[in-house]
Amino acid sequence: MKAVAYKSKGSKLELIELPIPEPKKGEVRLKVISCGICHTDMLCGVLIQSQRVPGHEVIGSIEKMGEGIDTERFKIGMVVGVGWFGGNHCTKCRSCLEDQWIHCKHQTNCGLHYDGGYAEYMTCPEDALVVIPDGMDPVETAPLLCAGVTVFNGFRNQYIKAGALVGVQGIGGLGHLGIQFCRKMGYEVIAMSYGNHKRELAMQLGANHYVDMSSKDCVEKIQKIGSVKCIICTAPSASALPGLIDCLGVNGKVVVTAAFPEDFSASSIKLIDGSKCVMGWASGDSRDSTDTIHFARLNDIKPMVKVFPLEKAAEALENIDKARFRYVISFLPESRLNSYKINERINKN
């Protein structure tokens, strides 16, 4: 099979040939249909100790099942997904007993601890699988398994009352989904980005307000709109966080959903005055991805994507900072891709 892999730690991605993998006990083999390209795929090349195929926003069909798979739930030919949570949670540690599979010390990450979706085939554990409902576009669905679950799961676990005023900082790969999810969950949404070039798009995605965060009076503008109860921070930086804290209302939270390299400082007085907090959120497990996909299907939430063949995966990842939204590798034939009119929709937006 064809695959794109890091041959060693610190190397560049290369198109190579590998044997088609055989599923072990408790695993299935997928014929990959699509795989989202994520910033975290770069991290794979830094953390690995030996050759690895990245990719953790995978949609594929079950082609072969190893011993011990629940055949009542999973069938040959079924379309499923695999996200950053790659399964193998132990069920016995404190995190598992507290129902936090994503923090199990034994759980594995798809595309980091085992080969992921930058390949024609891959294997994965049963507990990593997400059943994809019939009729969902496999190309548009792939980013929901990381970008989508991160913002949806990160926000729903803050238990903010419906109708409250919330903010989505950054209107990129995560943020454009965050706006859609927050609006469909019943919140009044402020889209926050630098400059005015994304104002029209933010409003089309469902934002009620748009604030240019590069303006000197951006905090005052947000405070005039109302008391912000939560800001999902999808494009974080050390310099941006103090200003976001200022934008919060009483009991407000800044939820950081994307990593950034710098440390940041926050005023304890500002946190205490208003009982504010800054917290991080790790995406979610396969159950959370299932909820994300069903919510997206019921509410017509779709990522904006640009499609690449496997042969262009390395180039796409290298240029991911130039991406308007989400890059996706597709193994579908060109004739079928044309029927989705994905590029037409992106160009229109």
C-alpha positions in Angstrom: 0.0 0.0 0.0 1.0 3.7 -0.4 1.6 5.7 2.8 3.2 9.0 3.8 5.4 8.6 6.8 8.2 10.0 8.9 11.0 7.5 8.6 12.7 8.7 11.8 12.5 11.3 14.5 12.9 14.8 13.0 12.7 13.6 9.4 10.4 15.0 6.7 7.4 13.2 5.5 8.0 10.8 2.5 5.7 8.9 0.2 6.6 5.2 0.7 5.2 1.7 0.3 4.4 -0.5 3.2 2.8 -3.9 3.7 -0.9 -3.8 4.2 -1.2 -4.2 8.1 -3.0 -7.2 9.7 -5.3 -6.5 12.6 -4.3 -8.1 15.9 -6.7 -9.3 18.6 -9.1 -6.4 19.5 -8.3 -4.5 16.3 -9.9 -3.8 13.0 -8.3 -2.9 9.6 -9.7 0.1 7.8 -9.6 0.9 4.1 -9.0 4.7 4.5 -11.5 7.0 2.7 -10.3 10.3 4.0 -8.0 11.8 6.6 -7.9 15.3 7.9 -4.5 17.1 8.1 -3.9 18.7 11.6 -1.1 20.8 13.1 -0.6 18.0 15.6 0.7 15.8 12.8 3.8 17.9 12.8 4.3 17.0 16.5 4.4 13.3 15.5 7.6 13.8 13.6 9.2 15.3 16.7 8.0 12.7 19.3 8.4 9.5 17.5 11.3 7.1 18.0 10.9 5.1 14.8 9.0 5.2 11.5 5.4 6.4 11.8 2.5 7.2 9.5 0.6 10.2 11.0 -3.0 11.2 10.7 -5.8 11.2 13.3 -8.9 12.5 11.6 -9.6 9.2 9.8 -12.7 8.0 8.0 -12.6 4.5 6.6 -14.6 1.3 6.0 -14.0 -1.8 8.1 -12.3 -4.4 5.8 -11.1 -7.0 8.3 -11.7 -7.7 12.0 -9.3 -9.3 14.4 -10.3 -11.8 17.1 -12.6 -10.5 19.9 -14.3 -7.6 18.1 -18.0 -7.0 18.9 -19.6 -8.3 15.7 -23.0 -7.2 16.9 -21.9 -3.6 16.8 -19.3 -3.6 14.0 -19.6 -5.2 10.6 -17.4 -5.6 7.5 -18.0 -2.6 5.2 -19.2 -0.3 8.0 -17.9 3.3 7.7 -16.2 4.4 10.9 -13.9 7.1 12.2 -10.8 7.4 14.4 -9.7 10.6 16.1 -6.8 11.7 18.3 -8.0 9.3 21.0 -6.6 6.1 19.6 -8.1 3.6 22.1 -6.4 1.1 24.4 -7.7 2.8 27.6 -7.1 0.5 30.5 -10.5 0.8 32.3 -8.8 0.5 35.7 -6.8 3.6 36.4 -8.2 6.7 38.2 -8.9 8.5 35.0 -10.8 5.6 33.5 -12.8 5.1 36.7 -13.6 8.8 36.6 -14.8 8.3 33.0 -12.0 10.3 31.5 -10.6 7.9 28.9 -8.7 10.7 27.2 -6.5 11.1 30.2 -5.8 7.4 30.7 -2.0 6.9 30.9 -2.3 3.7 28.8 -4.5 5.1 26.0 -2.8 5.6 22.7 -3.0 8.3 20.1 -3.7 7.5 16.5 -0.9 8.6 14.2 1.5 8.9 17.1 1.6 5.5 19.0 0.5 3.6 15.9 0.2 4.3 12.2 -2.6 6.6 11.2 -4.6 7.7 8.2 -1.9 9.0 5.8 -2.1 5.6 4.2 -4.5 3.5 2.1 -5.0 1.1 5.1 -4.6 1.2 8.8 -5.4 -0.8 11.9 -6.8 0.5 15.2 -8.3 -0.8 18.5 -12.0 -1.3 18.8 -12.5 1.3 21.5 -11.1 4.0 19.2 -13.9 3.5 16.6 -16.7 6.0 15.9 -19.6 4.8 13.8 -20.4 7.3 11.0 -24.1 7.7 10.3 -25.3 6.8 6.8 -25.2 9.7 4.3 -22.5 11.8 5.9 -19.8 13.2 3.6 -16.6 11.3 4.5 -14.4 14.3 3.4 -16.3 16.9 5.4 -16.8 14.6 8.4 -13.1 13.8 8.9 -12.2 17.1 10.6 -15.0 16.6 13.1 -12.9 13.8 14.7 -10.3 16.3 16.1 -11.1 20.0 15.4 -14.9 19.4 15.8 -14.8 17.3 19.0 -12.3 19.7 20.5 -14.5 22.8 20.3 -17.9 21.0 20.8 -16.7 18.9 23.7 -14.7 21.7 25.2 -17.7 24.0 25.3 -20.5 21.6 26.3 -18.5 20.6 29.4 -18.5 24.2 30.7 -22.3 24.0 31.5 -23.0 27.5 30.3 -26.8 28.3 30.3 -28.4 28.4 26.9 -28.9 31.9 25.6 -25.7 33.2 27.4 -23.2 35.4 25.6 -20.1 33.5 24.5 -17.0 34.2 22.4 -15.0 32.3 19.8 -11.5 33.6 19.5 -9.9 32.8 16.1 -11.8 32.0 12.9 -9.7 29.2 11.4 -9.8 25.4 11.4 -11.3 25.2 15.0 -12.9 28.6 15.2 -15.1 28.3 12.2 -16.6 25.2 13.7 -16.7 26.7 17.1 -19.0 29.5 15.8 -21.4 27.0 14.2 -21.5 24.7 17.3 -22.0 27.5 19.8 -24.8 29.1 17.8 -26.6 25.8 17.2 -26.3 25.0 21.0 -28.3 28.1 21.6 -25.8 30.8 22.5 -25.3 34.4 21.5 -21.9 34.4 19.8 -19.2 37.0 19.5 -16.6 36.1 16.8 -13.2 37.5 17.7 -10.4 37.9 15.1 -7.7 40.3 14.0 -8.7 42.6 11.3 -12.1 42.9 9.5 -11.5 40.5 6.6 -13.3 37.6 8.3 -16.3 39.6 9.5 -18.7 38.6 6.7 -17.7 35.0 6.9 -18.2 35.0 10.7 -21.7 36.3 10.3 -22.5 33.7 7.6 -21.3 31.0 10.0 -23.8 32.2 12.6 -22.0 34.8 14.8 -24.3 37.5 16.2 -21.4 39.9 16.7 -17.9 40.5 15.3 -15.1 42.3 17.1 -11.8 43.2 15.6 -9.3 42.3 18.3 -6.6 44.5 16.8 -8.7 47.6 17.6 -7.5 49.5 20.7 -11.0 49.6 22.2 -11.9 45.9 21.5 -12.4 45.1 25.2 -14.7 48.0 25.7 -16.7 46.9 22.6 -17.1 43.4 24.0 -18.1 44.6 27.4 -20.8 46.8 25.9 -22.3 43.8 24.1 -22.8 42.1 27.5 -21.3 39.7 30.1 -19.3 37.1 28.3 -19.6 33.7 30.2 -17.1 31.7 28.1 -14.5 32.3 25.4 -13.2 29.3 23.4 -9.7 30.2 22.5 -8.8 28.5 19.2 -5.8 30.6 18.1 -4.1 31.3 21.4 -0.9 33.2 22.1 0.7 34.4 25.3 0.0 38.0 24.4 -3.7 37.4 23.6 -4.8 35.7 26.8 -4.6 38.7 29.3 -6.9 40.7 26.9 -9.4 37.8 26.7 -9.5 37.6 30.5 -10.5 41.3 30.5 -13.3 40.5 28.1 -15.0 38.1 30.5 -18.0 38.8 32.6 -18.6 37.5 36.2 -17.8 33.8 36.5 -16.4 33.9 33.0 -14.0 31.3 31.6 -11.3 31.3 28.9 -11.0 27.7 27.5 -7.8 27.1 25.7 -8.3 24.4 23.0 -5.0 24.7 21.0 -1.4 24.6 22.2 1.0 27.4 21.9 4.7 27.4 22.8 5.0 30.4 25.1 4.2 30.6 28.8 1.6 33.3 29.7 1.0 35.4 32.7 -2.3 36.4 34.2 -3.2 39.0 36.9 -4.4 37.2 40.0 -6.4 40.4 40.9 -8.3 40.3 37.6 -9.1 36.6 38.1 -10.3 37.1 41.6 -12.3 40.2 40.7 -15.2 38.5 38.9 -14.3 34.9 39.8 -12.8 34.3 36.3 -10.6 31.4 35.2 -8.4 30.1 32.4 -8.4 26.4 31.7 -7.3 24.0 29.0 -9.3 21.3 27.3 -8.2 18.0 25.7 -10.3 17.0 22.8 -12.3 13.9 23.8 -12.6 10.2 23.4 -14.5 8.1 20.8 -17.8 8.6 22.7 -17.4 12.3 22.6 -16.6 12.1 18.9 -19.8 10.1 18.4 -21.8 12.9 20.1 -20.0 15.6 18.1 -20.8 13.9 14.8 -24.5 13.3 15.6 -24.9 16.9 16.8 -23.2 18.1 13.6 -25.4 15.9 11.4 -28.7 17.0 13.1 -27.7 20.7 12.9 -26.1 20.8 9.5 -22.7 21.8 10.8 -19.9 21.3 8.2 -16.2 22.0 8.2 -14.9 24.1 5.3 -12.3 21.9 3.6 -9.7 21.8 0.8 -8.9 18.4 -0.6 -5.5 16.8 -1.5 -4.5 13.4 -2.8 -2.1 11.3 -0.6 0.8 12.3 -2.8 0.4 15.9 -1.8 0.0 15.3 2.0 3.5 16.3 2.9 3.2 19.6 0.9 -0.2 20.3 2.5 1.1 19.8 6.1 4.1 21.9 5.4 1.9 24.8 4.3 -0.8 24.2 6.9 -0.3 27.7 8.4 -1.6 29.1 5.0 -4.7 27.0 5.2 -7.9 29.0 5.4 -9.6 26.2 7.3 -9.1 22.4 7.1 -7.0 20.3 4.7 -8.2 16.8 4.0 -6.6 13.8 2.2 -9.1 12.0 0.1 -8.8 8.5 -1.4 -12.1 8.9 -3.3 -12.0 8.9 -7.2 -12.0 12.3 -8.8 -15.4 11.7 -10.4 -17.0 11.2 -6.9 -15.1 14.2 -5.5 -16.6 16.4 -8.1 -20.1 15.5 -6.9 -19.4 17.0 -3.5 -18.5 20.4 -5.1 -16.2 21.0 -2.1 -13.8 23.3 -3.8 -16.6 25.3 -5.4 -18.1 25.9 -1.9 -14.7 26.9 -0.5 -14.0 29.3 -3.3 -17.5 30.8 -2.9 -16.8 31.5 0.8 
